Amino acid sequence: MNYRMIINTIGRVLAVETVLLLLPFVTAILYQDSSVSAFLITILITAVASIGALLVKVRNRVIYAKEGFTIVAFAWILVSIFGAIPFYISGAIPSFIDSLFETISGFTTTGASILTEIETLPKGILFWRSFTHWIGGMGVLVFVMAIVPLAGDRSIHVMRAEVPGPTMEKLVPRIKGTAKLLYSIYILLTVVEVIFLVAGKMPVFDSLVHAFGTAGTGGFSIMNASIAAYGSPYLEYVIAIFMMLFGVNFTIFFLLLAREFKLVIKNEELFWYLSIILIATLAITFSIMPQYGGFGEAFRLSFFQVSSIITTTGYATADYCQWPMVTQMILLLLMIVGACAGSTGGGMKVSRLIILLKKVRRDIHKLIHPRMVGAIKMDGKTLQQETVDNVSLYFISYMLLLFVLSLIVSLDGFDFTTTFSSVVACMGNIGPGLGMVGPSGNFSGFSNLSKLTLSLAMLFGRLEIFPLLLAMSPSLYRKK
């Protein structure tokens, strides 16, 4: 294990976080709010920690898979710990465990919150809270690789450990070029959304932080009633459409820019992603029409909520816990499915679902025809058996973790709907669940043990289980 390289790389990550903390610091100064000193102290603490790590001399800069997984796991944990300091010092969130929960929820783009009152918080805190979504959406390490050289193309092990999905492709020959391209598309889409929101008469500050939440598919709002507080169908449609766009694999946007339209049309994951959204939207629309007296409003509310849940954003325009049970079950299934691989969305990913279904079909056919050699294909390309096996392993691990973490959270004694959906919502990086943690509720009622467990669930979901599991494994650190 190349410990020096791990420490040095994490130092670079903390150095970047130090620079990013300047933005909410400046925001706090501009709005003359009470969080100025909290950000100043945090910047100094984080800077000292990063300098200490960067002083570690690195003799060998090679990063292998085990170093990649370790760097990603510990970088996310430390970035969250340092990112929680402003919430705690400012007094916005008096408990450090609550501050850590809120920060991990931000960076993992979950959007689960322990806050009961949001609108009275200082502007600097509100900016940082939403900005963590934007940083974590594309990936903390991907952002660092886009601006700071790590270890040449060996850093692909870091990117593979952080980018969601069963596979990770380089869009351009060099991995740093891929990171820059991904962030260029990410920034462009964010700016376009801000323009559309401002055009809809949403204040500039509100437009910026809600665009952060949409881009990172996180869902932190600066309003207690979330997007419903603005009462604007135009804004709801804009945010719903951009949530859907940010749930698309960013490779699709690259292909569109390269005018490879045939490849976009033939993309199976995109087809099924859009099909699921359409079918779920129509099903829920017809189910809730009697409550809203017409197709138009029912469709708008349904489309917004489906787009929000499948992309694991978590914004809300209605309390869907008051909708018919069948609609709640549809939304629960969407929480588990999630968005596309290579997007900022969470969940299991549509591509994994497609591969699993194709594997089930192949294995059933093999029962009838034992000598059959059935290859599984995606977009006309044969998948390696290793990829298929990894998808199966991920699914089994996901379900086992869901059970174990739900068991721990159940110690709080809440009802099954609240307990199970809270873990599903956190592991899927969605935010709101059902029951007490629905769109009109929050996570403040859980014990500290459950909050830490749910924080772990968020990290497991965002890092797709294995980096965190491997980092927790003692065998990884044994000398061979």
C-alpha positions in Angstrom: 0.0 0.0 0.0 1.4 3.4 -1.0 0.5 5.3 2.1 2.5 8.4 1.3 0.7 8.8 -2.0 -2.7 8.3 -0.3 -1.9 11.0 2.3 -0.5 13.4 -0.2 -3.5 13.0 -2.5 -6.0 13.5 0.3 -3.9 16.7 1.1 -4.6 17.9 -2.4 -8.3 17.2 -1.9 -8.4 19.2 1.4 -6.5 22.0 -0.3 -9.2 22.2 -3.0 -11.9 22.2 -0.3 -10.1 25.1 1.4 -10.3 27.1 -1.8 -14.0 26.2 -2.3 -14.8 27.3 1.3 -13.8 30.8 0.2 -17.1 31.1 -1.8 -19.5 30.7 1.1 -17.1 32.9 3.1 -17.3 35.7 0.6 -21.1 35.1 0.4 -21.3 35.6 4.2 -19.3 38.8 4.0 -21.5 40.2 1.2 -24.7 39.5 3.1 -23.0 40.5 6.4 -24.3 37.5 8.2 -23.2 35.8 11.4 -21.3 32.9 9.7 -18.3 34.9 8.6 -16.1 33.8 11.5 -17.2 30.2 11.3 -16.0 30.0 7.7 -12.8 31.8 8.5 -12.0 29.4 11.3 -12.9 26.4 9.0 -10.7 27.7 6.2 -7.7 28.0 8.6 -8.2 24.5 10.1 -8.7 22.9 6.7 -5.6 24.7 5.2 -3.4 23.5 8.1 -4.6 19.9 7.7 -4.0 20.0 3.9 -0.5 21.6 4.2 0.4 18.9 6.8 -0.6 16.2 4.4 1.1 17.8 1.4 4.4 18.0 3.3 4.5 14.2 3.2 7.2 13.4 0.5 6.1 10.9 -2.1 8.7 8.7 -3.7 6.4 6.5 -5.7 3.4 8.3 -7.4 1.8 5.1 -8.8 -1.8 4.5 -7.8 -3.2 1.0 -8.1 -6.8 -0.1 -7.5 -6.4 -0.6 -3.8 -4.9 2.9 -3.4 -7.7 4.3 -5.6 -10.4 2.8 -3.4 -8.7 3.9 -0.2 -8.2 7.5 -1.4 -11.8 7.8 -2.4 -13.2 6.4 0.8 -11.0 8.5 3.2 -11.2 11.6 1.1 -15.0 11.6 1.2 -15.0 11.0 5.0 -12.5 13.8 5.7 -14.0 16.3 3.3 -17.4 15.7 5.1 -15.8 16.1 8.6 -14.1 19.4 7.7 -17.2 20.5 5.7 -19.3 20.1 8.9 -17.3 22.5 10.9 -19.1 25.7 9.7 -22.5 24.4 10.6 -21.3 23.5 14.1 -19.2 26.6 14.9 -21.8 29.0 13.5 -24.5 27.5 15.7 -26.7 26.8 12.8 -26.6 23.1 13.8 -25.6 22.9 17.5 -24.9 19.1 17.5 -21.7 18.0 15.6 -23.3 14.6 14.7 -26.2 16.5 13.2 -23.8 18.8 11.4 -21.9 15.8 10.0 -25.2 14.2 8.9 -26.2 17.4 7.1 -22.8 17.7 5.4 -22.6 14.0 4.3 -26.1 14.4 3.0 -24.9 17.4 1.0 -21.7 16.0 -0.4 -23.3 12.6 -1.3 -26.2 14.6 -2.9 -28.7 12.8 -0.7 -30.7 15.9 0.5 -31.9 14.2 3.8 -32.0 16.9 6.5 -32.3 17.2 10.2 -33.3 20.9 10.0 -36.8 21.9 10.8 -36.3 25.6 10.0 -34.3 26.6 7.0 -35.3 30.0 5.9 -33.8 31.8 8.9 -30.3 30.4 8.4 -27.5 32.7 7.4 -26.9 33.1 3.7 -23.4 31.8 3.9 -24.6 28.6 5.5 -27.4 28.2 3.0 -24.9 28.7 0.1 -22.4 26.1 1.6 -25.2 23.7 2.3 -26.3 23.7 -1.4 -22.8 24.1 -2.8 -21.8 20.7 -1.2 -24.4 19.2 -3.6 -22.7 20.7 -6.6 -19.2 19.6 -5.5 -20.3 16.1 -4.7 -22.6 15.7 -7.8 -19.8 15.0 -10.3 -17.4 13.7 -7.6 -14.9 15.4 -5.3 -12.0 13.5 -6.7 -13.1 14.1 -10.3 -13.2 17.8 -9.6 -9.6 17.6 -8.1 -8.4 15.6 -11.2 -9.9 18.3 -13.5 -7.7 21.0 -12.0 -4.7 19.2 -10.3 -2.6 16.5 -11.8 -2.5 13.3 -9.6 -0.6 10.4 -11.1 -1.1 10.4 -14.8 -3.5 7.8 -16.2 -3.0 5.6 -13.1 -5.5 8.0 -11.5 -8.2 6.1 -13.6 -8.4 3.8 -10.5 -9.5 6.8 -8.5 -12.1 7.8 -11.1 -13.4 4.3 -11.4 -13.9 4.1 -7.6 -15.9 7.4 -7.6 -17.8 7.6 -10.8 -21.2 5.8 -10.4 -22.1 2.9 -12.6 -21.0 -0.6 -13.6 -18.4 0.7 -16.0 -16.3 3.9 -16.5 -15.2 5.0 -19.9 -12.6 7.6 -20.9 -14.2 10.1 -23.2 -10.8 11.4 -24.4 -7.4 9.6 -24.3 -6.2 11.2 -21.0 -8.1 10.7 -17.8 -7.5 14.4 -16.8 -9.0 15.4 -20.1 -12.1 13.3 -19.4 -12.5 14.9 -16.0 -12.2 18.4 -17.5 -14.7 17.5 -20.2 -17.2 16.1 -17.7 -17.0 19.3 -15.6 -17.3 21.6 -18.6 -20.6 19.9 -19.5 -21.6 20.0 -15.8 -20.9 23.8 -15.5 -22.5 24.6 -18.8 -25.8 22.8 -17.8 -25.7 24.5 -14.4 -25.3 28.0 -15.9 -28.1 27.4 -18.4 -30.5 26.3 -15.6 -29.6 29.4 -13.6 -30.5 31.6 -16.6 -33.9 29.8 -17.0 -34.7 30.1 -13.3 -33.8 33.8 -13.3 -36.0 34.3 -16.4 -38.8 32.8 -14.3 -38.3 35.6 -11.7 -36.7 33.5 -9.1 -34.1 35.7 -7.2 -30.5 35.2 -8.3 -29.3 33.8 -5.0 -32.3 31.3 -4.9 -31.6 30.4 -8.6 -28.0 29.7 -7.9 -28.5 27.4 -4.9 -31.4 25.6 -6.4 -29.4 25.0 -9.6 -26.6 23.5 -7.3 -29.2 21.2 -5.9 -30.6 20.2 -9.3 -27.2 19.7 -10.9 -25.9 17.6 -8.1 -29.4 15.9 -7.9 -29.2 16.7 -4.2 -32.4 18.5 -3.3 -31.5 20.9 -0.5 -33.8 23.9 -0.8 -33.5 27.2 1.0 -37.3 27.2 1.5 -39.1 25.2 4.2 -41.7 24.2 1.6 -39.1 23.3 -1.0 -39.9 24.3 -4.6 -43.6 24.4 -3.8 -42.9 27.7 -1.9 -42.5 29.6 -5.2 -45.9 28.5 -6.5 -44.8 28.8 -10.1 -45.6 26.0 -12.7 -42.9 27.5 -15.0 -40.2 27.0 -12.3 -41.4 23.5 -11.5 -41.2 22.4 -15.1 -37.7 24.0 -15.6 -36.4 22.2 -12.5 -38.1 18.9 -13.4 -36.6 19.0 -16.9 -33.1 19.8 -15.6 -33.4 17.1 -12.9 -34.2 14.6 -15.7 -31.2 15.9 -17.7 -28.7 15.6 -14.9 -29.9 12.0 -14.4 -28.7 11.1 -17.9 -25.3 9.6 -18.4 -22.9 12.5 -19.3 -21.5 10.4 -22.1 -24.7 11.1 -23.9 -24.0 14.8 -23.9 -20.5 14.2 -25.2 -22.0 12.1 -28.0 -24.4 14.9 -28.8 -21.6 17.4 -29.0 -19.7 15.0 -31.2 -22.9 14.7 -33.4 -22.9 10.9 -32.9 -26.7 10.9 -32.9 -27.1 7.2 -34.0 -25.2 6.1 -30.9 -27.5 8.3 -28.7 -30.7 6.8 -30.3 -29.4 3.2 -29.9 -28.4 3.8 -26.2 -30.5 1.2 -24.2 -30.1 2.8 -20.8 -31.3 6.2 -22.1 -34.3 4.5 -23.8 -35.3 2.7 -20.6 -34.6 5.7 -18.4 -37.0 7.9 -20.4 -39.5 5.1 -20.7 -39.6 4.5 -17.0 -40.1 8.3 -16.4 -43.0 8.4 -18.9 -44.8 5.3 -17.7 -44.4 6.3 -14.0 -45.5 9.8 -14.7 -48.7 8.8 -16.5 -49.5 6.0 -14.0 -49.3 8.5 -11.1 -51.1 11.2 -13.0 -54.2 9.1 -13.6 -54.0 7.9 -10.0 -54.0 11.4 -8.4 -56.3 13.2 -10.9 -59.3 12.9 -8.6 -57.4 14.8 -5.9 -56.5 17.7 -8.2 -59.5 17.9 -10.5 -57.8 17.7 -13.8 -55.1 16.3 -16.0 -52.9 19.4 -16.2 -52.1 19.9 -12.5 -51.9 16.2 -11.8 -49.4 15.7 -14.7 -47.2 18.6 -13.5 -47.1 17.4 -9.9 -46.5 13.8 -11.1 -43.8 14.6 -13.6 -41.9 16.8 -11.1 -42.0 14.1 -8.4 -41.1 11.3 -10.7 -38.2 13.3 -12.1 -37.1 14.2 -8.5 -37.3 10.7 -7.2 -35.8 8.7 -10.0 -32.9 11.1 -10.3 -32.6 11.0 -6.4 -32.8 14.8 -6.2 -35.5 15.0 -3.5 -37.1 18.3 -4.3 -40.9 18.4 -3.7 -43.9 20.3 -4.8 -46.5 18.1 -3.0 -46.7 15.8 -0.1 -46.8 12.5 -2.0 -47.4 10.6 1.4 -51.0 11.9 0.9 -51.3 10.3 -2.5 -52.8 6.8 -3.0 -50.7 3.9 -1.8 -50.0 2.6 -5.4 -48.3 5.9 -6.2 -46.1 5.7 -3.1 -45.1 2.2 -4.1 -44.2 3.4 -7.6 -42.0 6.1 -6.1 -40.4 3.6 -3.7 -39.4 1.5 -6.7 -38.0 4.5 -8.5 -35.9 5.3 -5.4 -34.3 1.9 -5.7 -33.8 2.0 -9.5 -32.3 5.5 -9.6 -30.9 7.3 -12.6 -28.4 6.4 -15.3 -24.8 5.3 -14.7 -22.3 8.2 -15.2 -24.8 10.8 -14.1 -25.0 12.8 -10.9 -28.0 10.7 -9.8 -28.0 7.9 -7.2 -29.8 4.6 -6.8 -28.8 1.2 -8.3 -28.8 2.7 -11.8 -30.9 1.8 -14.8 -28.0 0.1 -16.6 -27.6 -2.4 -13.7 -31.3 -3.1 -13.8 -31.1 -3.9 -17.5 -28.0 -6.1 -17.1 -29.7 -8.0 -14.2 -32.9 -8.6 -16.2 -30.9 -9.8 -19.2 -28.9 -12.1 -16.9 -32.1 -13.6 -15.4 -33.5 -14.1 -18.9 -30.3 -15.8 -20.1 -30.1 -18.0 -17.0 -33.7 -19.1 -17.4 -33.0 -20.1 -21.1 -29.9 -22.0 -19.9 -32.1 -24.1 -17.7 -34.0 -25.3 -20.8 -30.9 -25.4 -23.1 -27.9 -26.2 -20.8 -25.3 -26.1 -23.6 -26.4 -22.6 -24.8 -23.7 -19.9 -24.8 -25.7 -16.8 -24.2 -23.8 -13.5 -24.3 -25.3 -10.4 -22.6 -25.2 -7.3 -24.8 -25.7 -3.6 -24.1 -26.0 -1.2 -27.0 -25.0 -4.0 -29.4 -21.7 -4.7 -27.6 -21.0 -7.9 -25.7 -20.4 -7.3 -22.0 -17.5 -9.0 -20.3 -18.5 -11.7 -17.8 -16.6 -9.8 -15.2 -18.9 -6.8 -15.6 -22.0 -9.0 -15.3 -20.6 -10.7 -12.2 -19.8 -7.3 -10.7 -23.4 -6.2 -11.2 -24.7 -9.3 -9.5 -22.3 -8.8 -6.6 -23.3 -5.2 -6.3 -27.0 -6.1 -6.2 -26.5 -8.8 -3.5 -24.3 -6.4 -1.5 -26.8 -3.6 -1.8 -29.7 -5.8 -0.5 -27.6 -7.2 2.4 -26.5 -3.7 3.5 -30.1 -2.5 3.2 -31.2 -5.2 5.5 -28.4 -4.8 8.1 -28.7 -1.0 8.2 -32.5 -1.2 8.5 -32.0 -3.5 11.4 -29.8 -1.0 13.2 -32.2 1.9 12.5 -35.2 -0.2 13.7 -33.7 0.1 17.2 -35.3 3.6 17.4 -38.7 1.9 17.3 -40.3 3.8 14.5 -42.8 2.2 12.1 -41.7 -0.1 9.3 -42.5 2.5 6.5 -40.4 5.2 8.2 -37.5 2.8 9.1 -37.2 1.0 5.8 -37.8 4.0 3.5 -35.3 6.1 5.5 -32.5 3.6 4.8 -33.6 3.3 1.1 -33.7 7.1 0.8 -30.2 7.4 2.3 -28.6 4.5 0.4 -30.2 5.7 -2.8 -29.0 9.3 -2.1 -32.6 10.4 -2.5 -33.4 12.4 0.7 -37.0 12.2 1.5 -38.6 8.8 2.0 -42.0 7.8 3.3 -43.8 8.1 6.7 -42.0 10.4 9.1 -39.2 11.1 6.6 -41.6 12.1 3.8 -41.4 15.4 1.9 -43.0 17.3 4.8 -40.9 15.5 7.5 -37.2 15.3 8.3 -34.6 13.1 10.0 -34.3 15.1 13.3 -36.2 12.5 15.3 -33.7 9.7 14.9 -31.1 8.8 17.6 -27.4 9.6 17.2 -26.7 6.0 16.4 -29.3 6.0 13.6 -28.0 9.3 12.2 -24.5 7.9 12.1 -25.9 4.7 10.5 -27.8 6.7 7.9 -24.7 8.8 7.2 -22.8 5.6 6.5 -25.7 4.5 4.3 -25.3 7.7 2.3 -21.6 7.1 1.8 -22.2 3.5 0.8 -24.8 4.7 -1.7 -22.7 7.5 -3.2 -19.4 5.5 -3.4 -21.3 2.4 -4.6 -20.4 0.2 -1.6 -17.0 -1.3 -2.5 -14.6 1.6 -1.8 -16.0 2.0 1.7 -16.1 -1.7 2.4 -12.6 -2.2 1.2 -11.3 0.8 3.2 -12.9 -0.8 6.3 -11.3 -4.2 5.6 -8.2 -4.9 7.8 -6.8 -7.2 5.1 -6.2 -4.2 2.8 -3.5 -2.8 5.2 -1.7 -6.1 5.9 1.8 -6.3 4.5 2.2 -9.2 2.0 
